[in-house]
Amino acid sequence: MPRIRKKTSKRGTTHQRQKLKHKVTEGRKKAKKVARKEQAAGKTHKKSKKDPGIPNNFPYKDQILAEVAESRREAAEEKQRRKDEKRAALTGVDVKDIEDSRKDTMDVDNDENENDGQGFDGIMSLRSAPSAPPPKKSAEPVTSEPVIPVTAGPNTLREVLQKADVLLHVVDARDPAAGISEALFKEATGKDILLLVNKIDTVPRESLEQWLSHLRLTYSTLPFCVAEAFLSSKPNPPPTLKTSKKKISPKLDDALGSDAVWEQLGKLKAKKSGEELIVALTGVTNSGKSAVINSLARADVFPIYDLNSAATVKGLYTTTSASEIVLEFPDKTGMKVRLIDTPGLEYVRTEDENVQDDEKEKARAKDILLRSRGRVDRLKDPLFAITHIVSRADTQDLMLAYSLPAFSKGDPTSFLAGMARVSGLIKKRGVLDHAGAARIVLRDWSIGKFARYTMPPGTSAPSSSADDERILAKLKRRKELRKAEDVKLVRLQPGEAERREVLLDDVWGADEENSEEADDEDAGDEEASGDEDEDEDEEDQGSESDKDEEDVVEEEEEEEEEVPELLPPPKRKRTVSFAAMPAGGKRQRSGKSRRS
């Protein structure tokens, strides 16, 4: 019988496996090299080819495209129909009425598009009328809200003071004394001055009672809180089963203290002779002058500063020129009042060589924090602002607010060190990020999470009227505010009334026209942000507006300066010496070693 050879294994040798491994590695290296070259040349590697679509030579291409367009149109109509049915179920309006209103708006848009480039004979108002809500089924006829006309006001503060009969000065309830300008009141000699303490919903009841008693010793003082629709941060109630899909419109007529203001203005109007009473609203930036006028008018007349937009640095707005509106008294007696909305007060820059640098830094920090305008947490050097806050704040309140360990009173370095450890802001080599911790505090300050309040100097017995008691009953006490989750209540030392001279003859419109050139000149020492729109959003923070703009960077990248890392000493290289190989083959060398 022939010898049968044993079946061999298909297992390859080690040499073959290593050879395949090297080929795969070389192929991957080559593919990566080609990809890098394509990326450097600007070519993109397409994994899947794009659908070429229907060829032009296809005889039924037009029919297929028409069918596709018809199917898309039917799908869009079906989607819109479902939206209308859902809206009708929520609002209680017939579906046909909603469809007719939508068609009417489409016709109006088409007519406007046809008139583009051909001129228009109508006169556009300064502010468009608010959009009316969808009609509801009711027996009463639906009437549109009348539009309040807005006209341009005087060009300078001096002209405003000469024209006004009453000066309604608005201050922040968190630090009322810091918003008072003694120089402005001297210029308004002979005018009736009415002090309006705004934002009373942000302070404890005890603080407001003490401040009203203290300020009424010198001025006619009234508390005020704007309507819900004009709050800087509008409340957002949690959704429920019944109201999860319904949009709750904020109220326009729930301002606290508006009745007392109208009553006081009515008394002043009775003393004045003339058709209307002219009232000028003054105050520092972000004190709430425009929101007060909107609350008195019960309409969205002037745009206001919004904290939510401040967080994104988009849509920031503050008053840049004077504007006027005419309102009637609520008692319908036919008397009218003209309200003048003015920009924030600007002070004369003092260049005194005798003033120390510490005093200048303190004044600049005071102006920036008082106005709280824009992204103050993006300051180029935020440490000086934190130093001012820590020097005025109560140490125990800061410890409770941020859950910090004990630190020395008025020591910003210890405070920032505790903030950095609690927040986990630790750089390489265990270096604490003080700048990052300071920006956290400044951000809480700007968005209102850092709830601060002050108490007036000295002690005075609180005296309040019946109107004050009704307003104070709606405010929270200190203990209630401390229990709130999103509020860090901190007591500060009261500020002092401003004694610097006010800019009276600066034209407001001219400042707005040259804002871009001023930004370019003042940004010499800033880090380039690269966006002109972002640079225009940032505005001055204090009395030295040109100087303070250098410190506030709107869209600056939040990359901190790298701490120089201490390099370890170089490791000592280990040198290994080998003996010379003997001549001859492998067997000879092994034999020689065996013999030896």
Order of alpha helices (4+ residues) and beta strands (2+ residues): alpha-alpha-alpha-beta-alpha-beta-alpha-beta-alpha-beta-alpha-beta-alpha-alpha-beta-beta-alpha-alpha-alpha-alpha-alpha-beta-alpha-alpha-beta-alpha-alpha-alpha-alpha-alpha
